[in-house]
């Protein structure tokens, strides 16, 4: 969209004041005269001219289907008028045909979108501006409905399977038991609406009609369903998995019911848990009643696991999507510290020798000095052999033999 952003000139200000005076005069017929009547005519002409000029600057919208022949007409000029065309400020290419004040575009695509302006020759006055939008008429929208807040209500969402490239709006009608139900637009998602259940446990079908509308056409889809077929909770929340101390094959899994489920006491949920180690592709499954905790007892020790949970109404509907995956590893015992001895190390014997009494003149209060000696025990543990008794007698005879010999000689004399 283009806007006239120029600053007002002095002439414009005078015109505005004059126009205001004329309008005031036109308000009081008793004061009207020929001059004021002419003023009113002038003001009206200025307003019309300004509106036309504004329209030329901004451009009028023209929507055309893709891959068709498009004719752009330069205002209400005669068929023999001579004009020139520009698109986005540049001259139109020669391959486009021009027939009098008409510009003919063949096999238009998105590249033809733009602001087309026509100028009357020879003075080059702008006569018309067209904002061309090339698009596709809508097709039947794809519609789905779901109740994640059972039994309060449900929502329906829709989308186009193929883009239309131009603005497309939607109309939604919901009927139950031949009664039209109130439809509330979603505040966040533009292609979604909310409907409250008029009654619970109804076997009558709901009929939802969604119509897509744009400048090139419209298309509708009728979607019919029963209440019990669209109940689908949101996934469980706050899933946690915790290893159990001193149990190398167990994991404690907990979760909470989805916050969007309004009455878990009267409409309880059941749960479906799946888990697997990262080293495998096959899931293990456990279906639970209304419990929000489960202990895995067959985990592989030391292996990381991936765990997810789904929810479902205990009686009707379908399973929710899987929860956000959590990862956990069973408890692993801390390794004990390793101690070792070297084969070459031997125990030592320590001898403590106390010093004698200090000589006079020394400080007696000083602590006694200790000397430490270490002597390794022999590597061999075999006891040492004692000397034989014969060896000792021989040494005695050797010692006393001269004395005995002397005594013998004295006796012989």
C-alpha positions, 0 to 999 in steps of 0.5 A: 500500500502506498501513501502520500507522505508529502508535507502540506504547502502554504497553498494547501493551507489556504485551500483548507481554510477556504474550504472550511469557510465554505463548508461553514457557509453551506451549513447555514442556508439562510446565509447562502448566496451565490458566492457561498454556493460557488464555494461549496461546488469548488470544495466538492470538486477538490474533494473528488479530485483528491480522492481520484488522485489518492486512488491513482497513487495507491492503486486499486486491487485486481486479482487474477488466476495464475496461468491465465490471460489478464487485461488491465484497463486504463481507467475509463479512457476511450478505446482509441486513447493512446497510453503508456504503461509502467510496472513498479516504476519501470516501462512495461516490457515489449512482449506484453501486448497493448490494445489502446488503453488496455494492457494484455498479459499472457500466462501470468505468474507470481512474477507479474505481481506489482503496481501498474500505472498508465499515462495518457499521451502526449502529456504523460498524465497519470490516469490509473494505477492498478495493484495486480495480485496473481493467485489461485482460487481456494480448494476444499480445506483439510479439517480436523477436530479434537478434544483435549479438554474433555468433557468441556469442549473441542477445537477444530483446525483447518488448512489449505493443502496448496497455497493460494498466494492471496488473502484467504478467509474462512467461515465455520459452521457447527451443527449438533442435533440440528442446532447451530453451536457457538464458535469462538475464534482462537486467540493465537491460531488464526485457523482454529476455533473452539466449541463447547460440548452442549451435552456429554455422552451424546451419540449424535454426530457433530457436523462442521462445515468450513468454507475457504473464501478469497477473491477468486472463489470459494470451496467448502469441506463438511466434516462429521464425527462422533464425540467419542472419536475425537477425544485425545489428551495432550501428552503427560508432563514433567516426566522424570527418570531416576536411578535407584541406589544400589540397584543397577537394573532399576529406574524410577519413572514418574510423570504428571497428567496433562494440565489441559485435562480438566477433571482427572478424578471423574475422567481418569487417564491411563498411561503407556510407557515405552523405554529402550537403551540407546544401543538398541532400536526395539522399544519395551512397553508397559501399559498402566492404569491410572498410576503416574509412576513405574519402576523399570526392573529389567534395565541393562546395567550401565546403559543409558535409556530413553523413556517416553509416556503417552496418555488416554481416556480410560474408556473412549478416544485415542492415545495422545502423542508421546511425551518429551523424551527423557534420558537416564542411566541405572545406578553405577557403583563407585569403584573402590580404591586400588592398593598394590605392593611391590615384590621387591619391598621388604619390612624393615627393623628399626633400632632406637639408641638413646644418648647417654647423660649429657655432660656437665655444662650442657642444657639438660632440658634439651630433648634426648637425641634419637638415632635411627638405623634401618637394616633390611632382613635377609632375603633368605628365610633359612635359619643359620647352622650352629657350630659342631661341638667337635670343633670347639674341643679341638680349639681347647686342646690346641690352647692347653697342649703346651701346658700339658706338655710342660707338666709331663716333662717335669714329672719325668725329671 
